[in-house]
Structures are given as C-alpha cells and as structure tokens.
C-alpha cells in the first residue's frame, strides 16, 4: 500500500520511495539496480519484491526510470 493507516509509516511505499530517491540523489542520480537495493537495505530491511514495488511506484510518479542495463536513474 502506498499510504495506509494499518502499517507503520516507515513500511509504506511513499516513505521507502523517498529513501530510495535520497540514495539516488546522494550517489549522482544514478545507481545500478543491485547497488540501490543494497544501499536501501543498509537503511531499512526490504525484500527484493518490495524493492520492485518501490521502483514501480517511483516510475509511476515519473520520479525514476530503470534503463535496459539495470541502471536506476532519478528523474526529478
């Protein structure tokens, strides 16, 4: 759930997407898929499935794209 009243705020896609965007911003607006996953897991534990949902969320709001080589790019 993007925003939910049933889960802790730090477990929402909205919050986790913000952490991913912050990591991308600090690392020059682009990171490899696995590198971003590992960086995000240093801050909070996320599964690969949840990570995929985070990237989907960022793509839907046009905040990030994933290139064919797996590089994640911050678009804002």
N, C-alpha and C positions, 0 to 999 in steps of 0.2 A: 504494500500500500504506500502510495506517495506520502500522504498525510493520514494519520489515523489516531483516534483517541484511545485505541485499545493497546497500543505499543508505546514503549518509551520513545521519546523524540529522537534519540541517537540511533534508533533502529529504522528510521524512515528513509526512503529513497531521497527525499528532499535534503535531509541532513548529510547522508552519505555521499550524495552527488556533490554537495558543497565541499566535502573533504577531498573528493577526487579532483574537483576543479582547483582547489587550493594547491594540491600536489602538482598538478599540471602547470599552474602558474609559477610556482617556485622553480620548476625544472625546465623553464624555457618554452612553455606552452605546448610541448610535445614529449611523449614518452612511449616506449613500447608497451604493448598490452600487458605482458607479464611483469614488466618493471612497475607499471602503475598498480597492478594487483598487489605486488609485494610491498610497495610503498604504502598503499592503503591499509594493508594488514599490519604494518608497523604501528598504525594509529588505532585501529579497531579491527577486530576479527570479522572477516566477511568470507563467505563461501564463494566459489567460482560462479555458481548460479546467481547469487545475489549481486556479484560484481557485474555480470552480464546485464542484469536488470538496471543497475546503476548507469551503465553505458547506454542502454536503451533509453532511459529517462533523459540523460543528457543530450542524446541525439534528437529525441522528440521535441525538446525545447530549444533545439538548434544551438546548444552550448558546446558540443563536441562532436567530432567525427572520427571514425576509425578507417584508416586507409587500407588498401588491399594487402600491404606488407605487415599490418598489425599495429602500426603507429597510431596512437590516440592523439588527436590534435584539439586543443582548446580553441574555440571559435569566437569567443567574446573577450 
